[in-house]
Amino acid sequence: MDIERYLARLDVHSALEPDIATLRNLHRAHMQMIPFENLDIHLGQKIVLEEEHLFAKIVDRQRGGICYELNGLFARLLTDIGFEVALVAAEVFREDRTTGPLFDHMALLVDFEGDRYLADVGFGDSFTAPLRLSDTGDQPQDRRVYRIQRDARTFTVMVGSGASNDAMKPSFKFSTKPRRLSDFNEMCTFHQTSDQSHFTRKDVCSRATSTGRITLRGTQLIETDAGARNVVDLASSEERQRALIKHFGIVL
């Protein structure tokens, strides 16, 4: 992998060491510079979970991707820098607190100096800095509070606003069993082809900003800034394309 080209895509130009500061810096840069997006699914373009394809799409063509693509390539970058990284399979919680199937989501575990961190640049509107797996208390960031709950076999990511009357909600759960990129092929195909997948129902393109988030969902451009939310309806496909270029650097 050409690390320098990947770092340029992230707009990261400082010297890198495999330490926690670097991990946090790269994680936040990835969330802000490379969008979570499923546009290829709606364009009929097949997603291929092979590193050279992912690099060509995300770095060379300046695109984003879904979790398997974003976390799959980010894992390779971290490994090449010198981190110990494992892909893990996750089950995503639904509104009724049941979960989807295993491999519904991919996340990363990064080992460093006897501790382990959960990294995830492919879950859309989520934590922008890695979570420490051994910390069972509140881990606040970006106007939210995250918490890692553990049972005998799995870890669950809980999220809330931090308000006293706001109950924490489960986001996804996973075990620490390491996986290969190819293990996610079946669910990746499902999300590209099944009418049961939320990815085939509506297109989305979204990235974090320094003060919030910007999302293009269907024909709506949604911007949040320090908690304030603004929604703009895009009247034409030309307006939508201009929004993709302006806010995400994507030319289709």
C-alpha positions in Angstrom: 0.0 0.0 0.0 1.1 3.5 -0.8 0.9 5.0 2.7 1.8 8.5 1.6 -1.1 8.7 -0.9 -3.5 7.4 1.7 -2.3 10.0 4.2 -2.7 12.7 1.6 -6.3 11.5 1.2 -6.7 12.0 4.9 -5.0 15.4 4.8 -2.5 14.1 7.4 1.1 15.2 6.8 2.8 14.8 10.2 5.3 12.1 11.1 3.6 8.9 12.3 4.5 6.5 15.1 2.3 3.5 16.1 1.0 5.2 19.3 -2.3 6.3 20.7 -2.0 9.9 19.5 -1.5 8.7 15.9 -4.4 6.3 16.2 -6.7 9.0 17.4 -5.5 11.5 14.8 -6.0 9.1 11.9 -9.4 7.9 13.2 -10.8 11.4 13.4 -9.2 12.4 10.1 -10.8 9.4 8.4 -14.2 10.2 9.8 -14.0 13.8 8.6 -12.3 13.3 5.2 -13.7 10.0 3.9 -17.5 9.7 3.8 -19.7 6.8 4.8 -21.6 6.2 1.6 -23.5 3.5 -0.3 -23.8 5.2 -3.7 -22.3 2.4 -5.7 -25.1 0.1 -4.6 -27.7 2.5 -6.2 -25.5 2.9 -9.3 -25.3 -0.9 -9.8 -21.5 -0.9 -9.2 -20.3 -4.0 -7.4 -18.4 -3.6 -4.1 -15.3 -5.8 -4.1 -13.7 -6.6 -0.8 -10.1 -6.8 -2.0 -7.5 -4.3 -0.8 -6.4 -3.1 -4.2 -10.0 -2.4 -5.2 -10.7 -0.6 -2.0 -7.5 1.6 -2.4 -8.4 2.4 -6.0 -11.9 3.5 -5.0 -11.3 5.3 -1.7 -7.9 6.8 -2.3 -7.5 7.1 -6.1 -11.1 7.9 -7.0 -11.7 10.0 -3.8 -14.8 8.0 -2.8 -16.1 6.7 0.5 -17.8 3.4 1.2 -19.7 1.2 3.7 -18.2 -0.4 6.8 -16.5 -3.3 5.1 -14.7 -1.0 2.7 -13.7 1.8 5.1 -12.7 -0.4 8.0 -11.1 -3.0 5.7 -8.8 -0.5 4.2 -8.2 1.5 7.4 -7.0 -1.8 9.0 -4.4 -2.2 6.3 -3.1 1.4 6.9 -2.8 0.9 10.6 -1.1 -2.5 10.2 1.4 -1.0 7.7 2.2 1.9 10.2 2.9 -0.7 12.9 -0.3 -1.3 14.9 -1.6 -4.7 15.8 -5.1 -4.8 14.2 -7.9 -7.4 14.1 -11.1 -7.3 12.1 -14.1 -8.2 14.2 -17.7 -9.1 13.2 -20.6 -7.2 14.8 -24.3 -7.5 15.2 -26.2 -4.2 14.8 -29.1 -3.4 17.2 -32.5 -2.5 15.7 -34.9 -0.1 17.2 -36.7 -2.9 19.1 -33.2 -3.9 20.6 -33.1 -7.1 18.6 -29.9 -7.6 16.5 -29.2 -8.2 12.9 -27.0 -11.1 11.8 -23.4 -11.6 12.6 -21.1 -9.9 10.0 -23.8 -7.2 9.6 -21.0 -4.7 10.6 -17.2 -4.7 10.7 -15.2 -3.0 13.3 -11.5 -3.0 14.3 -9.6 -3.9 17.5 -6.2 -2.2 17.9 -3.8 -3.6 20.5 -1.3 -1.1 22.1 0.9 -1.6 25.1 -1.2 -4.2 26.7 -4.5 -2.4 26.1 -7.1 -2.7 23.4 -9.0 0.0 21.5 -12.2 -0.2 19.4 -11.7 1.7 16.1 -14.6 2.1 13.7 -14.6 4.6 10.7 -17.5 2.8 9.0 -20.6 3.2 11.1 -21.7 6.6 9.9 -22.7 9.0 12.8 -20.7 7.4 15.5 -17.6 8.0 17.7 -14.8 9.9 16.0 -12.0 8.7 18.3 -11.3 5.1 19.3 -12.9 3.7 22.5 -10.8 2.0 25.1 -12.2 -1.5 25.5 -11.1 -1.9 29.2 -12.8 1.3 30.2 -16.4 0.4 31.4 -17.2 4.0 32.4 -18.5 6.9 30.3 -16.3 7.9 27.4 -17.7 11.3 26.3 -16.9 12.8 22.9 -18.6 15.1 20.3 -21.7 15.9 22.5 -22.4 12.2 23.2 -21.4 9.6 25.7 -20.2 6.1 24.8 -19.9 3.2 27.1 -18.6 -0.3 26.6 -20.6 -3.1 28.3 -19.2 -6.6 28.6 -20.8 -10.0 29.2 -19.3 -13.4 29.1 -18.8 -13.5 25.4 -19.4 -10.1 23.8 -18.9 -6.4 24.1 -21.7 -3.9 23.4 -21.3 -0.3 22.4 -23.8 1.9 24.3 -24.5 5.5 23.3 -26.4 8.4 24.8 -26.5 12.2 24.9 -25.2 12.4 28.5 -28.5 14.1 29.7 -29.7 12.7 32.9 -33.1 11.7 31.4 -31.6 10.1 28.3 -31.1 6.3 28.6 -28.1 4.7 26.9 -29.0 2.7 23.8 -27.1 -0.2 22.4 -25.5 0.4 19.0 -23.7 -2.9 18.1 -22.1 -5.9 19.8 -19.1 -8.0 18.9 -16.7 -10.7 20.1 -13.0 -10.4 19.9 -12.6 -13.3 17.5 -10.4 -12.1 14.6 -11.8 -12.4 11.1 -10.5 -12.1 7.6 -11.7 -9.6 5.1 -13.2 -12.3 2.9 -15.4 -13.5 5.9 -17.6 -10.5 5.2 -18.2 -11.2 1.6 -21.6 -12.9 2.1 -23.1 -10.1 4.1 -21.6 -7.5 1.8 -23.4 -9.2 -1.1 -26.6 -9.2 1.0 -26.4 -5.5 1.6 -25.9 -4.8 -2.1 -28.7 -7.0 -3.4 -31.4 -7.7 -0.8 -34.5 -5.6 -0.5 -34.3 -6.4 3.2 -31.1 -4.4 3.5 -31.5 -0.7 4.5 -28.6 0.0 2.1 -30.8 -0.8 -0.9 -33.7 1.3 0.2 -32.1 4.7 0.2 -28.8 6.2 -0.7 -26.7 8.1 1.8 -23.4 10.0 1.9 -22.2 11.3 5.3 -19.1 12.5 7.0 -18.2 14.1 10.3 -17.1 17.7 10.6 -15.2 19.5 13.3 -18.4 20.7 14.8 -21.0 18.2 13.7 -21.9 16.3 10.6 -23.1 16.7 7.0 -25.3 14.1 5.3 -26.9 13.8 1.9 -29.8 11.4 2.2 -31.9 11.0 -0.9 -32.8 14.6 -1.9 -32.1 16.1 1.5 -28.9 17.8 2.6 -28.7 17.7 6.4 -26.1 19.7 8.4 -25.6 19.7 12.1 -23.4 22.2 13.8 -22.9 22.2 17.6 -26.3 20.5 18.0 -28.2 22.8 15.6 -29.8 21.0 12.6 -30.5 22.4 9.2 -32.2 20.6 6.3 -32.2 21.7 2.7 -34.3 20.0 0.1 -32.5 19.6 -3.2 -34.9 20.2 -6.1 -33.0 18.5 -9.0 -30.3 15.9 -9.7 -28.0 18.8 -10.7 -28.3 20.3 -7.2 -27.7 16.9 -5.7 -24.5 16.4 -7.8 -23.3 19.9 -6.8 -23.8 19.0 -3.2 -21.8 15.8 -3.6 -18.9 17.7 -5.1 -19.0 20.6 -2.7 -19.3 18.7 0.6 -17.8 15.3 -0.2 -15.6 15.8 -3.3 -17.5 13.1 -5.1 -18.0 13.2 -8.9 -20.3 10.5 -10.2 
